[in-house]
Amino acid sequence: MSELSVILFHSTNHSIRMSNILKKNSIEHKMVPVPRHLSSDCGYCVRFKTEHLDSVMKIIEINNVEFDRIEGI
C-alpha cells in the first residue's frame, strides 16, 4: 500500500473546500498539482497520508464532498 494518497476532484473549488474541511478536522494534508500520471487535466488535488484514509472517507461522507476518486501515489 502506498504511503501517500491523493483525492482527485472535478474542480479546484472542491479541492479547496476539502482542504478547509481537513484542516478543521486536524488531518495533515497538502494541496498539490494533480500528478500527470493520474490525469492530464490541470488542477489541484489533496494529498494525505494513506494511514488517514478511513478518517478522510468519513469526513467526505459527513460533509457530502464531491470528488472523482482517491489514488495511492
mmCIF file of the N, C-alpha and C atoms, coordinates in Angstrom:
data_MODEL
# 
_entry.id   MODEL 
# 
loop_
_atom_site.group_PDB 
_atom_site.id 
_atom_site.type_symbol 
_atom_site.label_atom_id 
_atom_site.label_alt_id 
_atom_site.label_comp_id 
_atom_site.label_asym_id 
_atom_site.label_entity_id 
_atom_site.label_seq_id 
_atom_site.pdbx_PDB_ins_code 
_atom_site.Cartn_x 
_atom_site.Cartn_y 
_atom_site.Cartn_z 
_atom_site.occupancy 
_atom_site.B_iso_or_equiv 
_atom_site.pdbx_formal_charge 
_atom_site.auth_seq_id 
_atom_site.auth_comp_id 
_atom_site.auth_asym_id 
_atom_site.auth_atom_id 
_atom_site.pdbx_PDB_model_num 
ATOM 1   N N  . MET A 1 1  ? 0.841   -1.175 0.000   1.00 0.00 ? 1  MET A N  1 
ATOM 2   C CA . MET A 1 1  ? 0.000   0.000  0.000   1.00 0.00 ? 1  MET A CA 1 
ATOM 3   C C  . MET A 1 1  ? 0.888   1.241  0.000   1.00 0.00 ? 1  MET A C  1 
ATOM 4   N N  . SER A 1 2  ? 0.474   2.250  -0.743  1.00 0.00 ? 2  SER A N  1 
ATOM 5   C CA . SER A 1 2  ? 1.230   3.490  -0.840  1.00 0.00 ? 2  SER A CA 1 
ATOM 6   C C  . SER A 1 2  ? 1.183   4.250  0.472   1.00 0.00 ? 2  SER A C  1 
ATOM 7   N N  . GLU A 1 3  ? 2.263   4.962  0.739   1.00 0.00 ? 3  GLU A N  1 
ATOM 8   C CA . GLU A 1 3  ? 2.339   5.772  1.953   1.00 0.00 ? 3  GLU A CA 1 
ATOM 9   C C  . GLU A 1 3  ? 1.472   7.024  1.841   1.00 0.00 ? 3  GLU A C  1 
ATOM 10  N N  . LEU A 1 4  ? 1.352   7.547  0.600   1.00 0.00 ? 4  LEU A N  1 
ATOM 11  C CA . LEU A 1 4  ? 0.558   8.749  0.357   1.00 0.00 ? 4  LEU A CA 1 
ATOM 12  C C  . LEU A 1 4  ? -0.572  8.461  -0.612  1.00 0.00 ? 4  LEU A C  1 
ATOM 13  N N  . SER A 1 5  ? -1.665  9.198  -0.455  1.00 0.00 ? 5  SER A N  1 
ATOM 14  C CA . SER A 1 5  ? -2.802  9.110  -1.362  1.00 0.00 ? 5  SER A CA 1 
ATOM 15  C C  . SER A 1 5  ? -3.214  10.512 -1.756  1.00 0.00 ? 5  SER A C  1 
ATOM 16  N N  . VAL A 1 6  ? -3.912  10.604 -2.884  1.00 0.00 ? 6  VAL A N  1 
ATOM 17  C CA . VAL A 1 6  ? -4.455  11.886 -3.323  1.00 0.00 ? 6  VAL A CA 1 
ATOM 18  C C  . VAL A 1 6  ? -5.942  11.726 -3.618  1.00 0.00 ? 6  VAL A C  1 
ATOM 19  N N  . ILE A 1 7  ? -6.675  12.806 -3.376  1.00 0.00 ? 7  ILE A N  1 
ATOM 20  C CA . ILE A 1 7  ? -8.083  12.869 -3.731  1.00 0.00 ? 7  ILE A CA 1 
ATOM 21  C C  . ILE A 1 7  ? -8.168  13.753 -4.967  1.00 0.00 ? 7  ILE A C  1 
ATOM 22  N N  . LEU A 1 8  ? -8.735  13.214 -6.043  1.00 0.00 ? 8  LEU A N  1 
ATOM 23  C CA . LEU A 1 8  ? -8.911  13.968 -7.272  1.00 0.00 ? 8  LEU A CA 1 
ATOM 24  C C  . LEU A 1 8  ? -10.335 14.506 -7.324  1.00 0.00 ? 8  LEU A C  1 
ATOM 25  N N  . PHE A 1 9  ? -10.469 15.730 -7.833  1.00 0.00 ? 9  PHE A N  1 
ATOM 26  C CA . PHE A 1 9  ? -11.755 16.413 -7.872  1.00 0.00 ? 9  PHE A CA 1 
ATOM 27  C C  . PHE A 1 9  ? -12.075 16.851 -9.289  1.00 0.00 ? 9  PHE A C  1 
ATOM 28  N N  . HIS A 1 10 ? -13.335 17.191 -9.512  1.00 0.00 ? 10 HIS A N  1 
ATOM 29  C CA . HIS A 1 10 ? -13.767 17.694 -10.809 1.00 0.00 ? 10 HIS A CA 1 
ATOM 30  C C  . HIS A 1 10 ? -13.504 19.188 -10.947 1.00 0.00 ? 10 HIS A C  1 
ATOM 31  N N  . SER A 1 11 ? -13.271 19.874 -9.832  1.00 0.00 ? 11 SER A N  1 
ATOM 32  C CA . SER A 1 11 ? -12.981 21.306 -9.894  1.00 0.00 ? 11 SER A CA 1 
ATOM 33  C C  . SER A 1 11 ? -12.057 21.710 -8.751  1.00 0.00 ? 11 SER A C  1 
ATOM 34  N N  . THR A 1 12 ? -11.350 22.798 -8.974  1.00 0.00 ? 12 THR A N  1 
ATOM 35  C CA . THR A 1 12 ? -10.453 23.324 -7.948  1.00 0.00 ? 12 THR A CA 1 
ATOM 36  C C  . THR A 1 12 ? -11.242 23.761 -6.720  1.00 0.00 ? 12 THR A C  1 
ATOM 37  N N  . ASN A 1 13 ? -12.446 24.267 -6.931  1.00 0.00 ? 13 ASN A N  1 
ATOM 38  C CA . ASN A 1 13 ? -13.276 24.690 -5.790  1.00 0.00 ? 13 ASN A CA 1 
ATOM 39  C C  . ASN A 1 13 ? -13.525 23.545 -4.816  1.00 0.00 ? 13 ASN A C  1 
ATOM 40  N N  . HIS A 1 14 ? -13.754 22.351 -5.345  1.00 0.00 ? 14 HIS A N  1 
ATOM 41  C CA . HIS A 1 14 ? -13.983 21.191 -4.468  1.00 0.00 ? 14 HIS A CA 1 
ATOM 42  C C  . HIS A 1 14 ? -12.714 20.831 -3.704  1.00 0.00 ? 14 HIS A C  1 
ATOM 43  N N  . SER A 1 15 ? -11.559 20.955 -4.342  1.00 0.00 ? 15 SER A N  1 
ATOM 44  C CA . SER A 1 15 ? -10.307 20.637 -3.643  1.00 0.00 ? 15 SER A CA 1 
ATOM 45  C C  . SER A 1 15 ? -10.035 21.645 -2.528  1.00 0.00 ? 15 SER A C  1 
ATOM 46  N N  . ILE A 1 16 ? -10.337 22.917 -2.772  1.00 0.00 ? 16 ILE A N  1 
ATOM 47  C CA . ILE A 1 16 ? -10.164 23.944 -1.743  1.00 0.00 ? 16 ILE A CA 1 
ATOM 48  C C  . ILE A 1 16 ? -11.106 23.677 -0.571  1.00 0.00 ? 16 ILE A C  1 
ATOM 49  N N  . ARG A 1 17 ? -12.347 23.342 -0.885  1.00 0.00 ? 17 ARG A N  1 
ATOM 50  C CA . ARG A 1 17 ? -13.324 23.033 0.174   1.00 0.00 ? 17 ARG A CA 1 
ATOM 51  C C  . ARG A 1 17 ? -12.847 21.852 1.012   1.00 0.00 ? 17 ARG A C  1 
ATOM 52  N N  . MET A 1 18 ? -12.366 20.794 0.341   1.00 0.00 ? 18 MET A N  1 
ATOM 53  C CA . MET A 1 18 ? -11.899 19.621 1.074   1.00 0.00 ? 18 MET A CA 1 
ATOM 54  C C  . MET A 1 18 ? -10.700 19.963 1.942   1.00 0.00 ? 18 MET A C  1 
ATOM 55  N N  . SER A 1 19 ? -9.796  20.769 1.434   1.00 0.00 ? 19 SER A N  1 
ATOM 56  C CA . SER A 1 19 ? -8.637  21.183 2.212   1.00 0.00 ? 19 SER A CA 1 
ATOM 57  C C  . SER A 1 19 ? -9.069  21.909 3.486   1.00 0.00 ? 19 SER A C  1 
ATOM 58  N N  . ASN A 1 20 ? -10.022 22.795 3.356   1.00 0.00 ? 20 ASN A N  1 
ATOM 59  C CA . ASN A 1 20 ? -10.528 23.525 4.527   1.00 0.00 ? 20 ASN A CA 1 
ATOM 60  C C  . ASN A 1 20 ? -11.180 22.595 5.541   1.00 0.00 ? 20 ASN A C  1 
ATOM 61  N N  . ILE A 1 21 ? -11.928 21.625 5.057   1.00 0.00 ? 21 ILE A N  1 
ATOM 62  C CA . ILE A 1 21 ? -12.583 20.663 5.948   1.00 0.00 ? 21 ILE A CA 1 
ATOM 63  C C  . ILE A 1 21 ? -11.549 19.806 6.667   1.00 0.00 ? 21 ILE A C  1 
ATOM 64  N N  . LEU A 1 22 ? -10.536 19.333 5.951   1.00 0.00 ? 22 LEU A N  1 
ATOM 65  C CA . LEU A 1 22 ? -9.491  18.530 6.585   1.00 0.00 ? 22 LEU A CA 1 
ATOM 66  C C  . LEU A 1 22 ? -8.725  19.339 7.627   1.00 0.00 ? 22 LEU A C  1 
ATOM 67  N N  . LYS A 1 23 ? -8.489  20.600 7.317   1.00 0.00 ? 23 LYS A N  1 
ATOM 68  C CA . LYS A 1 23 ? -7.795  21.469 8.271   1.00 0.00 ? 23 LYS A CA 1 
ATOM 69  C C  . LYS A 1 23 ? -8.596  21.585 9.563   1.00 0.00 ? 23 LYS A C  1 
ATOM 70  N N  . LYS A 1 24 ? -9.907  21.793 9.443   1.00 0.00 ? 24 LYS A N  1 
ATOM 71  C CA . LYS A 1 24 ? -10.772 21.898 10.625  1.00 0.00 ? 24 LYS A CA 1 
ATOM 72  C C  . LYS A 1 24 ? -10.780 20.608 11.437  1.00 0.00 ? 24 LYS A C  1 
ATOM 73  N N  . ASN A 1 25 ? -10.532 19.473 10.764  1.00 0.00 ? 25 ASN A N  1 
ATOM 74  C CA . ASN A 1 25 ? -10.523 18.172 11.435  1.00 0.00 ? 25 ASN A CA 1 
ATOM 75  C C  . ASN A 1 25 ? -9.118  17.711 11.802  1.00 0.00 ? 25 ASN A C  1 
ATOM 76  N N  . SER A 1 26 ? -8.143  18.610 11.684  1.00 0.00 ? 26 SER A N  1 
ATOM 77  C CA . SER A 1 26 ? -6.751  18.352 12.064  1.00 0.00 ? 26 SER A CA 1 
ATOM 78  C C  . SER A 1 26 ? -6.140  17.151 11.345  1.00 0.00 ? 26 SER A C  1 
ATOM 79  N N  . ILE A 1 27 ? -6.499  16.966 10.062  1.00 0.00 ? 27 ILE A N  1 
ATOM 80  C CA . ILE A 1 27 ? -5.900  15.914 9.239   1.00 0.00 ? 27 ILE A CA 1 
ATOM 81  C C  . ILE A 1 27 ? -4.776  16.560 8.424   1.00 0.00 ? 27 ILE A C  1 
ATOM 82  N N  . GLU A 1 28 ? -3.562  16.079 8.625   1.00 0.00 ? 28 GLU A N  1 
ATOM 83  C CA . GLU A 1 28 ? -2.413  16.608 7.899   1.00 0.00 ? 28 GLU A CA 1 
ATOM 84  C C  . GLU A 1 28 ? -2.588  16.325 6.410   1.00 0.00 ? 28 GLU A C  1 
ATOM 85  N N  . HIS A 1 29 ? -2.448  17.360 5.584   1.00 0.00 ? 29 HIS A N  1 
ATOM 86  C CA . HIS A 1 29 ? -2.649  17.223 4.146   1.00 0.00 ? 29 HIS A CA 1 
ATOM 87  C C  . HIS A 1 29 ? -1.964  18.381 3.430   1.00 0.00 ? 29 HIS A C  1 
ATOM 88  N N  . LYS A 1 30 ? -1.978  18.321 2.114   1.00 0.00 ? 30 LYS A N  1 
ATOM 89  C CA . LYS A 1 30 ? -1.413  19.406 1.313   1.00 0.00 ? 30 LYS A CA 1 
ATOM 90  C C  . LYS A 1 30 ? -2.108  19.427 -0.038  1.00 0.00 ? 30 LYS A C  1 
ATOM 91  N N  . MET A 1 31 ? -2.412  20.630 -0.518  1.00 0.00 ? 31 MET A N  1 
ATOM 92  C CA . MET A 1 31 ? -2.938  20.765 -1.879  1.00 0.00 ? 31 MET A CA 1 
ATOM 93  C C  . MET A 1 31 ? -1.743  20.769 -2.828  1.00 0.00 ? 31 MET A C  1 
ATOM 94  N N  . VAL A 1 32 ? -1.795  19.913 -3.836  1.00 0.00 ? 32 VAL A N  1 
ATOM 95  C CA . VAL A 1 32 ? -0.699  19.788 -4.791  1.00 0.00 ? 32 VAL A CA 1 
ATOM 96  C C  . VAL A 1 32 ? -1.281  19.692 -6.204  1.00 0.00 ? 32 VAL A C  1 
ATOM 97  N N  . PRO A 1 33 ? -0.463  20.040 -7.220  1.00 0.00 ? 33 PRO A N  1 
ATOM 98  C CA . PRO A 1 33 ? -0.933  19.830 -8.597  1.00 0.00 ? 33 PRO A CA 1 
ATOM 99  C C  . PRO A 1 33 ? -1.208  18.349 -8.842  1.00 0.00 ? 33 PRO A C  1 
ATOM 100 N N  . VAL A 1 34 ? -2.189  18.064 -9.659  1.00 0.00 ? 34 VAL A N  1 
ATOM 101 C CA . VAL A 1 34 ? -2.535  16.679 -9.972  1.00 0.00 ? 34 VAL A CA 1 
ATOM 102 C C  . VAL A 1 34 ? -1.350  16.028 -10.697 1.00 0.00 ? 34 VAL A C  1 
ATOM 103 N N  . PRO A 1 35 ? -0.856  14.895 -10.197 1.00 0.00 ? 35 PRO A N  1 
ATOM 104 C CA . PRO A 1 35 ? 0.249   14.204 -10.884 1.00 0.00 ? 35 PRO A CA 1 
ATOM 105 C C  . PRO A 1 35 ? -0.154  13.825 -12.313 1.00 0.00 ? 35 PRO A C  1 
ATOM 106 N N  . ARG A 1 36 ? 0.725   14.059 -13.261 1.00 0.00 ? 36 ARG A N  1 
ATOM 107 C CA . ARG A 1 36 ? 0.434   13.818 -14.685 1.00 0.00 ? 36 ARG A CA 1 
ATOM 108 C C  . ARG A 1 36 ? 0.067   12.366 -14.972 1.00 0.00 ? 36 ARG A C  1 
ATOM 109 N N  . HIS A 1 37 ? 0.633   11.423 -14.212 1.00 0.00 ? 37 HIS A N  1 
ATOM 110 C CA . HIS A 1 37 ? 0.327   10.020 -14.483 1.00 0.00 ? 37 HIS A CA 1 
ATOM 111 C C  . HIS A 1 37 ? -1.095  9.634  -14.044 1.00 0.00 ? 37 HIS A C  1 
ATOM 112 N N  . LEU A 1 38 ? -1.753  10.521 -13.286 1.00 0.00 ? 38 LEU A N  1 
ATOM 113 C CA . LEU A 1 38 ? -3.126  10.249 -12.862 1.00 0.00 ? 38 LEU A CA 1 
ATOM 114 C C  . LEU A 1 38 ? -4.153  10.948 -13.726 1.00 0.00 ? 38 LEU A C  1 
ATOM 115 N N  . SER A 1 39 ? -3.802  12.133 -14.241 1.00 0.00 ? 39 SER A N  1 
ATOM 116 C CA . SER A 1 39 ? -4.738  12.875 -15.073 1.00 0.00 ? 39 SER A CA 1 
ATOM 117 C C  . SER A 1 39 ? -3.991  13.944 -15.858 1.00 0.00 ? 39 SER A C  1 
ATOM 118 N N  . SER A 1 40 ? -4.411  14.159 -17.085 1.00 0.00 ? 40 SER A N  1 
ATOM 119 C CA . SER A 1 40 ? -3.796  15.204 -17.903 1.00 0.00 ? 40 SER A CA 1 
ATOM 120 C C  . SER A 1 40 ? -4.494  16.547 -17.688 1.00 0.00 ? 40 SER A C  1 
ATOM 121 N N  . ASP A 1 41 ? -5.587  16.530 -16.921 1.00 0.00 ? 41 ASP A N  1 
ATOM 122 C CA . ASP A 1 41 ? -6.292  17.775 -16.627 1.00 0.00 ? 41 ASP A CA 1 
ATOM 123 C C  . ASP A 1 41 ? -5.446  18.651 -15.715 1.00 0.00 ? 41 ASP A C  1 
ATOM 124 N N  . CYS A 1 42 ? -5.566  19.948 -15.916 1.00 0.00 ? 42 CYS A N  1 
ATOM 125 C CA . CYS A 1 42 ? -4.925  20.876 -14.991 1.00 0.00 ? 42 CYS A CA 1 
ATOM 126 C C  . CYS A 1 42 ? -5.730  20.888 -13.702 1.00 0.00 ? 42 CYS A C  1 
ATOM 127 N N  . GLY A 1 43 ? -5.109  21.263 -12.627 1.00 0.00 ? 43 GLY A N  1 
ATOM 128 C CA . GLY A 1 43 ? -5.853  21.385 -11.392 1.00 0.00 ? 43 GLY A CA 1 
ATOM 129 C C  . GLY A 1 43 ? -5.076  20.904 -10.193 1.00 0.00 ? 43 GLY A C  1 
ATOM 130 N N  . TYR A 1 44 ? -5.750  20.912 -9.083  1.00 0.00 ? 44 TYR A N  1 
ATOM 131 C CA . TYR A 1 44 ? -5.145  20.541 -7.819  1.00 0.00 ? 44 TYR A CA 1 
ATOM 132 C C  . TYR A 1 44 ? -5.876  19.354 -7.204  1.00 0.00 ? 44 TYR A C  1 
ATOM 133 N N  . CYS A 1 45 ? -5.129  18.641 -6.402  1.00 0.00 ? 45 CYS A N  1 
ATOM 134 C CA . CYS A 1 45 ? -5.690  17.533 -5.641  1.00 0.00 ? 45 CYS A CA 1 
ATOM 135 C C  . CYS A 1 45 ? -5.236  17.713 -4.197  1.00 0.00 ? 45 CYS A C  1 
ATOM 136 N N  . VAL A 1 46 ? -5.763  16.908 -3.318  1.00 0.00 ? 46 VAL A N  1 
ATOM 137 C CA . VAL A 1 46 ? -5.390  16.947 -1.912  1.00 0.00 ? 46 VAL A CA 1 
ATOM 138 C C  . VAL A 1 46 ? -4.622  15.674 -1.591  1.00 0.00 ? 46 VAL A C  1 
ATOM 139 N N  . ARG A 1 47 ? -3.397  15.849 -1.105  1.00 0.00 ? 47 ARG A N  1 
ATOM 140 C CA . ARG A 1 47 ? -2.536  14.714 -0.753  1.00 0.00 ? 47 ARG A CA 1 
ATOM 141 C C  . ARG A 1 47 ? -2.559  14.533 0.765   1.00 0.00 ? 47 ARG A C  1 
ATOM 142 N N  . PHE A 1 48 ? -2.627  13.275 1.188   1.00 0.00 ? 48 PHE A N  1 
ATOM 143 C CA . PHE A 1 48 ? -2.640  12.968 2.616   1.00 0.00 ? 48 PHE A CA 1 
ATOM 144 C C  . PHE A 1 48 ? -1.979  11.616 2.835   1.00 0.00 ? 48 PHE A C  1 
ATOM 145 N N  . LYS A 1 49 ? -1.642  11.332 4.088   1.00 0.00 ? 49 LYS A N  1 
ATOM 146 C CA . LYS A 1 49 ? -1.057  10.032 4.419   1.00 0.00 ? 49 LYS A CA 1 
ATOM 147 C C  . LYS A 1 49 ? -2.145  8.968  4.341   1.00 0.00 ? 49 LYS A C  1 
ATOM 148 N N  . THR A 1 50 ? -1.836  7.880  3.680   1.00 0.00 ? 50 THR A N  1 
ATOM 149 C CA . THR A 1 50 ? -2.808  6.806  3.478   1.00 0.00 ? 50 THR A CA 1 
ATOM 150 C C  . THR A 1 50 ? -3.313  6.241  4.803   1.00 0.00 ? 50 THR A C  1 
ATOM 151 N N  . GLU A 1 51 ? -2.519  6.347  5.843   1.00 0.00 ? 51 GLU A N  1 
ATOM 152 C CA . GLU A 1 51 ? -2.953  5.847  7.150   1.00 0.00 ? 51 GLU A CA 1 
ATOM 153 C C  . GLU A 1 51 ? -4.214  6.571  7.654   1.00 0.00 ? 51 GLU A C  1 
ATOM 154 N N  . HIS A 1 52 ? -4.506  7.740  7.088   1.00 0.00 ? 52 HIS A N  1 
ATOM 155 C CA . HIS A 1 52 ? -5.701  8.506  7.473   1.00 0.00 ? 52 HIS A CA 1 
ATOM 156 C C  . HIS A 1 52 ? -6.889  8.257  6.548   1.00 0.00 ? 52 HIS A C  1 
ATOM 157 N N  . LEU A 1 53 ? -6.782  7.286  5.665   1.00 0.00 ? 53 LEU A N  1 
ATOM 158 C CA . LEU A 1 53 ? -7.818  7.052  4.659   1.00 0.00 ? 53 LEU A CA 1 
ATOM 159 C C  . LEU A 1 53 ? -9.209  6.849  5.261   1.00 0.00 ? 53 LEU A C  1 
ATOM 160 N N  . ASP A 1 54 ? -9.327  6.046  6.294   1.00 0.00 ? 54 ASP A N  1 
ATOM 161 C CA . ASP A 1 54 ? -10.641 5.809  6.900   1.00 0.00 ? 54 ASP A CA 1 
ATOM 162 C C  . ASP A 1 54 ? -11.255 7.105  7.431   1.00 0.00 ? 54 ASP A C  1 
ATOM 163 N N  . SER A 1 55 ? -10.447 7.912  8.099   1.00 0.00 ? 55 SER A N  1 
ATOM 164 C CA . SER A 1 55 ? -10.931 9.193  8.627   1.00 0.00 ? 55 SER A CA 1 
ATOM 165 C C  . SER A 1 55 ? -11.333 10.127 7.493   1.00 0.00 ? 55 SER A C  1 
ATOM 166 N N  . VAL A 1 56 ? -10.517 10.167 6.445   1.00 0.00 ? 56 VAL A N  1 
ATOM 167 C CA . VAL A 1 56 ? -10.817 11.029 5.301   1.00 0.00 ? 56 VAL A CA 1 
ATOM 168 C C  . VAL A 1 56 ? -12.120 10.600 4.647   1.00 0.00 ? 56 VAL A C  1 
ATOM 169 N N  . MET A 1 57 ? -12.334 9.315  4.485   1.00 0.00 ? 57 MET A N  1 
ATOM 170 C CA . MET A 1 57 ? -13.569 8.828  3.872   1.00 0.00 ? 57 MET A CA 1 
ATOM 171 C C  . MET A 1 57 ? -14.792 9.204  4.712   1.00 0.00 ? 57 MET A C  1 
ATOM 172 N N  . LYS A 1 58 ? -14.685 9.112  6.032   1.00 0.00 ? 58 LYS A N  1 
ATOM 173 C CA . LYS A 1 58 ? -15.794 9.501  6.908   1.00 0.00 ? 58 LYS A CA 1 
ATOM 174 C C  . LYS A 1 58 ? -16.076 10.993 6.775   1.00 0.00 ? 58 LYS A C  1 
ATOM 175 N N  . ILE A 1 59 ? -15.017 11.793 6.714   1.00 0.00 ? 59 ILE A N  1 
ATOM 176 C CA . ILE A 1 59 ? -15.163 13.244 6.574   1.00 0.00 ? 59 ILE A CA 1 
ATOM 177 C C  . ILE A 1 59 ? -15.834 13.575 5.246   1.00 0.00 ? 59 ILE A C  1 
ATOM 178 N N  . ILE A 1 60 ? -15.428 12.893 4.174   1.00 0.00 ? 60 ILE A N  1 
ATOM 179 C CA . ILE A 1 60 ? -16.043 13.104 2.857   1.00 0.00 ? 60 ILE A CA 1 
ATOM 180 C C  . ILE A 1 60 ? -17.536 12.795 2.918   1.00 0.00 ? 60 ILE A C  1 
ATOM 181 N N  . GLU A 1 61 ? -17.889 11.690 3.548   1.00 0.00 ? 61 GLU A N  1 
ATOM 182 C CA . GLU A 1 61 ? -19.290 11.281 3.640   1.00 0.00 ? 61 GLU A CA 1 
ATOM 183 C C  . GLU A 1 61 ? -20.114 12.253 4.481   1.00 0.00 ? 61 GLU A C  1 
ATOM 184 N N  . ILE A 1 62 ? -19.597 12.619 5.635   1.00 0.00 ? 62 ILE A N  1 
ATOM 185 C CA . ILE A 1 62 ? -20.313 13.517 6.544   1.00 0.00 ? 62 ILE A CA 1 
ATOM 186 C C  . ILE A 1 62 ? -20.551 14.881 5.895   1.00 0.00 ? 62 ILE A C  1 
ATOM 187 N N  . ASN A 1 63 ? -19.541 15.372 5.151   1.00 0.00 ? 63 ASN A N  1 
ATOM 188 C CA . ASN A 1 63 ? -19.620 16.710 4.563   1.00 0.00 ? 63 ASN A CA 1 
ATOM 189 C C  . ASN A 1 63 ? -20.115 16.717 3.127   1.00 0.00 ? 63 ASN A C  1 
ATOM 190 N N  . ASN A 1 64 ? -20.481 15.536 2.625   1.00 0.00 ? 64 ASN A N  1 
ATOM 191 C CA . ASN A 1 64 ? -21.015 15.414 1.271   1.00 0.00 ? 64 ASN A CA 1 
ATOM 192 C C  . ASN A 1 64 ? -20.120 16.103 0.236   1.00 0.00 ? 64 ASN A C  1 
ATOM 193 N N  . VAL A 1 65 ? -18.823 15.773 0.283   1.00 0.00 ? 65 VAL A N  1 
ATOM 194 C CA . VAL A 1 65 ? -17.846 16.364 -0.629  1.00 0.00 ? 65 VAL A CA 1 
ATOM 195 C C  . VAL A 1 65 ? -17.848 15.597 -1.940  1.00 0.00 ? 65 VAL A C  1 
ATOM 196 N N  . GLU A 1 66 ? -17.967 16.339 -3.048  1.00 0.00 ? 66 GLU A N  1 
ATOM 197 C CA . GLU A 1 66 ? -17.910 15.714 -4.375  1.00 0.00 ? 66 GLU A CA 1 
ATOM 198 C C  . GLU A 1 66 ? -16.454 15.514 -4.771  1.00 0.00 ? 66 GLU A C  1 
ATOM 199 N N  . PHE A 1 67 ? -16.120 14.290 -5.188  1.00 0.00 ? 67 PHE A N  1 
ATOM 200 C CA . PHE A 1 67 ? -14.765 14.011 -5.646  1.00 0.00 ? 67 PHE A CA 1 
ATOM 201 C C  . PHE A 1 67 ? -14.809 12.984 -6.771  1.00 0.00 ? 67 PHE A C  1 
ATOM 202 N N  . ASP A 1 68 ? -13.710 12.909 -7.500  1.00 0.00 ? 68 ASP A N  1 
ATOM 203 C CA . ASP A 1 68 ? -13.624 11.970 -8.609  1.00 0.00 ? 68 ASP A CA 1 
ATOM 204 C C  . ASP A 1 68 ? -13.186 10.596 -8.105  1.00 0.00 ? 68 ASP A C  1 
ATOM 205 N N  . ARG A 1 69 ? -11.997 10.566 -7.495  1.00 0.00 ? 69 ARG A N  1 
ATOM 206 C CA . ARG A 1 69 ? -11.501 9.295  -6.965  1.00 0.00 ? 69 ARG A CA 1 
ATOM 207 C C  . ARG A 1 69 ? -10.332 9.537  -6.025  1.00 0.00 ? 69 ARG A C  1 
ATOM 208 N N  . ILE A 1 70 ? -9.945  8.488  -5.309  1.00 0.00 ? 70 ILE A N  1 
ATOM 209 C CA . ILE A 1 70 ? -8.783  8.526  -4.433  1.00 0.00 ? 70 ILE A CA 1 
ATOM 210 C C  . ILE A 1 70 ? -7.789  7.516  -4.964  1.00 0.00 ? 70 ILE A C  1 
ATOM 211 N N  . GLU A 1 71 ? -6.530  7.938  -5.097  1.00 0.00 ? 71 GLU A N  1 
ATOM 212 C CA . GLU A 1 71 ? -5.471  7.084  -5.647  1.00 0.00 ? 71 GLU A CA 1 
ATOM 213 C C  . GLU A 1 71 ? -4.271  7.086  -4.717  1.00 0.00 ? 71 GLU A C  1 
ATOM 214 N N  . GLY A 1 72 ? -3.630  5.951  -4.575  1.00 0.00 ? 72 GLY A N  1 
ATOM 215 C CA . GLY A 1 72 ? -2.353  5.883  -3.890  1.00 0.00 ? 72 GLY A CA 1 
ATOM 216 C C  . GLY A 1 72 ? -1.257  6.365  -4.824  1.00 0.00 ? 72 GLY A C  1 
ATOM 217 N N  . ILE A 1 73 ? -0.286  7.079  -4.281  1.00 0.00 ? 73 ILE A N  1 
ATOM 218 C CA . ILE A 1 73 ? 0.821   7.554  -5.121  1.00 0.00 ? 73 ILE A CA 1 
ATOM 219 C C  . ILE A 1 73 ? 2.150   7.089  -4.571  1.00 0.00 ? 73 ILE A C  1 
# 
